[in-house]
Amino acid sequence: MKGYIISDKDYQSRIYTRLWELVTANLTEKEFQIEHREIGRDELAFCKGCFGCWIKQPGECTIKDSMAEINSRYMNSDVVVYLSPVIFGQFSANLKSAIDRWLPNYLPFFMTRPDGSTMHPPRYLTYPKQIIIGYGEAVSKEDAQLFVDITKKHRRNIEVLFFNGCDSDCTSFLNQIKLERVGGQL
Amino acid sequence: MSMSNKIVLINGSPKINEESVSGYLVSLLSDRIGTDGINKIIINVRQSLTRHQTLSDFEVISKADAIVIVFPLYIFCLPAMLTRFLEDYYHYYSETGKIAGNQKIYPIVNCGFPEAEINGEAVHVVQSFSRHINAEYRFGILIGSGGMLIGAKGAPFMKKAMIKLQNAFDEIKSDSLNNAHQNLEDVLININFPRWLYFFMGDRGFIHDAHKNGLKKKDMLRKPYRANEPS
């Protein structure tokens, strides 16, 4: 089983180090082979909203940088864990660059989710189980909740936690998740 | 009422050369608020970052009475490019402590999906940003089917939405010019257009654009990272 961890190179605080230890220990104990990708400032270009990944080079971003490698590793892992600083209640810019450029992995067309909202259909039959963990010192309750809402209100099959430094919360969160590939319905 | 309020309009579209809905909204808003008693400055985030002029732009933003942040929704929150700009502005603010008193902030968010309320969390992110820089979040404008503002410009079914948008722009102008601090509701703008037809036309539009690039519909379904997966 392959686990892929994507984290922010620029926010390596004490709470991040502890979170990293907990996540890697948990995955190692479950016999995952872990690959790690840190994203620093200016390492990835910003998505420019060109839709080239849908209408020019389907399934691949047209910007030539290391995002192609990240998307390939992402799509071929069993579990992907994003460790993101919580900035204004959302992802940091470094992590958001990778998340914005995840668009090629879905199709351009429109469909309706069970809750009546709109989504794009999956390009692939199965996807890695996605886990998003936000962290940060002095993050307000509002911002921590917003970080969870951004994903959980709009996505099924993605698990989100705000890590406030409590080891047992993180471990029990990870232990509740079935760590295997899932269908692509958003 | 203060004289010559300074309003900064921030265009947060990451697009490079293509026409963007955010850029269109900035020009509509700029025209609507006019120049009477207002000193308007437009900042394009992409240009600011690529031309390395963020520091001078931050100086301008820090002296504004009101800031309008216009952007598209990317994966249910702010595009990474705008996130970078606001993160850097926050560091500038934290280090210099420079900011005009009682700054008012207004986000305008548009998304490609028909439901305006999908923009809700992005507006909350701007609320959080406002708290972090000790500014006052006033209200946001949340727009669904954003592409239709350009694609169906002038169509009769757009009229109601455009009037609502203009009224919201007027509200930004009047609120930014006075000393009111009462709570204001966000404005949701949904286009009165059949959902099934929006989906149909959107899908056709993507297929048409792919055809122009020499691709057939089946090419659009490629699976480059899992080539052996069945269709």
Interface residues (C-beta under 8 A of the other chain):
Chain A: F46 C47 K48 G49 C50 F51 W54 I55 K56 P58 G59 E60 N71 S72 Y74 M75 N76 I87 F88 G89 Q90 F91 S92 A93 K96 S97 I99 D100 W102 L103 N105 L107 P108 F109 F110 M111 T112 S117 T118 R123 Y124 L125 T126 S140 E142 D143 L146 D149 I150 T151 K153 H154
Chain B: S13 P14 K15 I16 E18 S20 P72 Y74 I75 F76 C77 L78 P79 A80 M81 T83 R84 L86 E87 Y90 F113 P114 E115 I118 E121 H124 V125 V126 S128 F129 R131 H132 R195 Y198 F199 G202 D203 F206 D209 A210 K212 N213 L215 D219 M220 L221 R222 K223 P224 Y225 R226 E229 P230
